Amino acid sequence: MSAESPSRPGSPLAAGDLIGGKYRLVREIGAGGMGVLWVAHNEALQLDVALKVVRAELRRRTGRAETAARLLREARVAASLGHPAIVRIVDF
């Protein structure tokens, strides 16, 4: 793993890291209760995307299966919406 993120000391993620074998982290956008949002580059499609990385402590607290189910529900709801001001879901 890479060194700590300069914007989030203690974070195991840093710009340049490859996530899921295809998303290269570019820069952190922000953070919330569930995780950290990054600008990432889809290496296969040569496309910049927003990528949410779930906090490890959330997975430990609620369990991996429950966290995955919650994120899938969120992704399905967001994918069903269509508006220029709403981010389009392209992967889960």
MIDOSE-1310 file (N, C-alpha, C; in nm, 2 decimals, decimal comma, always signed):
residues 92
msae	+0,08/-0,12/+0,00/+0,00/+0,00/+0,00/+0,09/+0,12/+0,00; +0,03/+0,23/-0,04/+0,10/+0,36/-0,05/+0,11/+0,43/+0,08; +0,19/+0,53/+0,09/+0,20/+0,61/+0,21/+0,07/+0,68/+0,24; +0,06/+0,74/+0,36/-0,06/+0,81/+0,40/-0,10/+0,92/+0,31
spsr	-0,23/+0,94/+0,29/-0,28/+1,05/+0,22/-0,24/+1,18/+0,29; -0,18/+1,28/+0,22/-0,15/+1,41/+0,28/-0,27/+1,48/+0,33; -0,39/+1,46/+0,27/-0,51/+1,53/+0,31/-0,58/+1,46/+0,42; -0,55/+1,33/+0,45/-0,61/+1,26/+0,55/-0,51/+1,17/+0,62
pgsp	-0,44/+1,23/+0,72/-0,33/+1,15/+0,79/-0,40/+1,02/+0,85; -0,33/+0,91/+0,83/-0,37/+0,78/+0,88/-0,45/+0,70/+0,78; -0,49/+0,76/+0,67/-0,56/+0,69/+0,56/-0,46/+0,60/+0,49; -0,51/+0,48/+0,46/-0,42/+0,39/+0,39/-0,42/+0,42/+0,24
laag	-0,51/+0,51/+0,19/-0,52/+0,54/+0,05/-0,44/+0,67/+0,01; -0,39/+0,67/-0,11/-0,32/+0,79/-0,16/-0,34/+0,80/-0,31; -0,33/+0,92/-0,36/-0,33/+0,95/-0,50/-0,23/+0,86/-0,57; -0,28/+0,80/-0,68/-0,19/+0,70/-0,75/-0,22/+0,56/-0,72
dlig	-0,29/+0,53/-0,61/-0,33/+0,39/-0,58/-0,43/+0,34/-0,68; -0,42/+0,21/-0,71/-0,51/+0,14/-0,81/-0,61/+0,06/-0,73; -0,74/+0,09/-0,75/-0,85/+0,03/-0,67/-0,93/-0,07/-0,77; -0,95/-0,19/-0,73/-1,03/-0,28/-0,81/-0,97/-0,32/-0,94
gkyr	-0,84/-0,29/-0,95/-0,77/-0,33/-1,08/-0,79/-0,23/-1,19; -0,88/-0,13/-1,17/-0,90/-0,04/-1,28/-0,92/+0,11/-1,25; -0,94/+0,14/-1,12/-0,96/+0,29/-1,09/-0,83/+0,34/-1,02; -0,77/+0,44/-1,08/-0,65/+0,50/-1,03/-0,69/+0,63/-0,95
lvre	-0,66/+0,64/-0,82/-0,70/+0,75/-0,74/-0,63/+0,87/-0,79; -0,70/+0,98/-0,81/-0,64/+1,11/-0,85/-0,63/+1,21/-0,74; -0,74/+1,24/-0,67/-0,74/+1,33/-0,56/-0,87/+1,31/-0,48; -0,86/+1,33/-0,35/-0,97/+1,32/-0,26/-1,06/+1,44/-0,28
igag	-1,20/+1,42/-0,29/-1,29/+1,52/-0,30/-1,35/+1,56/-0,17; -1,38/+1,46/-0,08/-1,44/+1,49/+0,05/-1,47/+1,36/+0,12; -1,52/+1,37/+0,24/-1,55/+1,26/+0,33/-1,68/+1,27/+0,40; -1,74/+1,16/+0,43/-1,86/+1,17/+0,51/-1,87/+1,05/+0,60
gmgv	-1,98/+1,02/+0,66/-2,00/+0,91/+0,75/-1,97/+0,78/+0,70; -2,00/+0,75/+0,57/-1,98/+0,62/+0,52/-1,84/+0,60/+0,46; -1,78/+0,70/+0,41/-1,65/+0,68/+0,34/-1,59/+0,81/+0,29; -1,50/+0,79/+0,19/-1,42/+0,90/+0,13/-1,45/+0,90/-0,02
lwva	-1,48/+1,01/-0,07/-1,50/+1,03/-0,22/-1,38/+1,08/-0,29; -1,34/+1,01/-0,39/-1,22/+1,04/-0,47/-1,26/+1,07/-0,62; -1,18/+1,16/-0,68/-1,18/+1,16/-0,83/-1,08/+1,05/-0,86; -1,13/+0,96/-0,95/-1,05/+0,84/-0,99/-1,05/+0,84/-1,14
hnea	-0,95/+0,77/-1,20/-0,95/+0,75/-1,35/-0,97/+0,61/-1,38; -1,07/+0,58/-1,46/-1,09/+0,44/-1,51/-0,99/+0,42/-1,61; -0,89/+0,33/-1,58/-0,78/+0,31/-1,67/-0,82/+0,24/-1,81; -0,92/+0,15/-1,80/-0,97/+0,08/-1,92/-1,04/+0,17/-2,01
lqld	-1,13/+0,26/-1,96/-1,21/+0,35/-2,04/-1,15/+0,48/-2,06; -1,04/+0,51/-1,99/-0,98/+0,65/-2,00/-1,08/+0,76/-1,97; -1,15/+0,74/-1,85/-1,26/+0,83/-1,81/-1,24/+0,86/-1,66; -1,25/+0,99/-1,63/-1,25/+1,03/-1,49/-1,39/+1,00/-1,43
valk	-1,39/+0,95/-1,30/-1,52/+0,92/-1,23/-1,50/+0,96/-1,09; -1,62/+0,96/-1,02/-1,62/+0,98/-0,87/-1,62/+0,84/-0,81; -1,54/+0,81/-0,71/-1,53/+0,68/-0,65/-1,55/+0,69/-0,50; -1,65/+0,62/-0,45/-1,67/+0,62/-0,30/-1,60/+0,50/-0,24
vvra	-1,51/+0,52/-0,14/-1,44/+0,42/-0,08/-1,50/+0,41/+0,07; -1,55/+0,30/+0,10/-1,62/+0,28/+0,23/-1,51/+0,27/+0,34; -1,54/+0,33/+0,45/-1,45/+0,33/+0,57/-1,45/+0,19/+0,63; -1,33/+0,15/+0,66/-1,31/+0,01/+0,71/-1,38/+0,00/+0,85
elrr	-1,38/+0,10/+0,93/-1,45/+0,09/+1,06/-1,60/+0,07/+1,04; -1,66/+0,12/+0,93/-1,80/+0,09/+0,90/-1,83/-0,05/+0,87; -1,74/-0,11/+0,79/-1,75/-0,25/+0,76/-1,74/-0,34/+0,88; -1,65/-0,30/+0,97/-1,63/-0,38/+1,10/-1,75/-0,37/+1,19
rtgr	-1,80/-0,24/+1,20/-1,91/-0,22/+1,29/-2,04/-0,28/+1,24; -2,08/-0,27/+1,11/-2,20/-0,32/+1,07/-2,19/-0,46/+1,00; -2,08/-0,50/+0,97/-2,06/-0,63/+0,90/-2,05/-0,61/+0,75; -1,97/-0,69/+0,69/-1,94/-0,67/+0,54/-2,06/-0,69/+0,46
aeta	-2,14/-0,80/+0,49/-2,26/-0,82/+0,41/-2,37/-0,71/+0,42; -2,39/-0,66/+0,54/-2,48/-0,55/+0,56/-2,44/-0,42/+0,49; -2,31/-0,40/+0,50/-2,25/-0,28/+0,43/-2,27/-0,29/+0,28; -2,24/-0,41/+0,23/-2,25/-0,43/+0,08/-2,40/-0,41/+0,04
arll	-2,49/-0,47/+0,12/-2,63/-0,45/+0,09/-2,68/-0,31/+0,09; -2,63/-0,23/+0,19/-2,67/-0,09/+0,20/-2,62/-0,01/+0,08; -2,49/-0,04/+0,04/-2,43/+0,03/-0,08/-2,51/-0,01/-0,21; -2,54/-0,13/-0,22/-2,62/-0,18/-0,34/-2,75/-0,11/-0,35
rear	-2,82/-0,09/-0,24/-2,95/-0,02/-0,23/-2,93/+0,12/-0,28; -2,83/+0,19/-0,22/-2,79/+0,33/-0,25/-2,76/+0,34/-0,40; -2,68/+0,25/-0,46/-2,65/+0,25/-0,60/-2,77/+0,23/-0,69; -2,86/+0,14/-0,65/-2,98/+0,11/-0,73/-3,07/+0,24/-0,74
vaas	-3,08/+0,30/-0,62/-3,17/+0,42/-0,62/-3,11/+0,53/-0,70; -2,98/+0,55/-0,68/-2,91/+0,66/-0,76/-2,92/+0,63/-0,91; -2,90/+0,50/-0,95/-2,90/+0,46/-1,09/-3,04/+0,48/-1,15; -3,14/+0,48/-1,07/-3,28/+0,49/-1,12/-3,32/+0,63/-1,15
lghp	-3,24/+0,73/-1,10/-3,27/+0,87/-1,12/-3,19/+0,92/-1,24; -3,25/+1,02/-1,30/-3,19/+1,08/-1,42/-3,21/+1,23/-1,41; -3,10/+1,30/-1,40/-3,10/+1,45/-1,39/-2,95/+1,50/-1,41; -2,93/+1,61/-1,48/-2,79/+1,66/-1,50/-2,72/+1,69/-1,37
aivr	-2,79/+1,71/-1,26/-2,72/+1,74/-1,13/-2,70/+1,62/-1,04; -2,73/+1,50/-1,09/-2,72/+1,38/-1,02/-2,61/+1,29/-1,09; -2,52/+1,24/-1,01/-2,41/+1,16/-1,06/-2,47/+1,03/-1,11; -2,42/+0,99/-1,23/-2,47/+0,87/-1,29/-2,39/+0,75/-1,24
ivdf	-2,45/+0,64/-1,19/-2,38/+0,52/-1,14/-2,34/+0,44/-1,26; -2,21/+0,40/-1,27/-2,16/+0,32/-1,38/-2,10/+0,19/-1,34; -2,08/+0,17/-1,21/-2,02/+0,05/-1,16/-2,05/+0,04/-1,01; -2,04/-0,08/-0,96/-2,07/-0,11/-0,82/-1,97/-0,21/-0,77
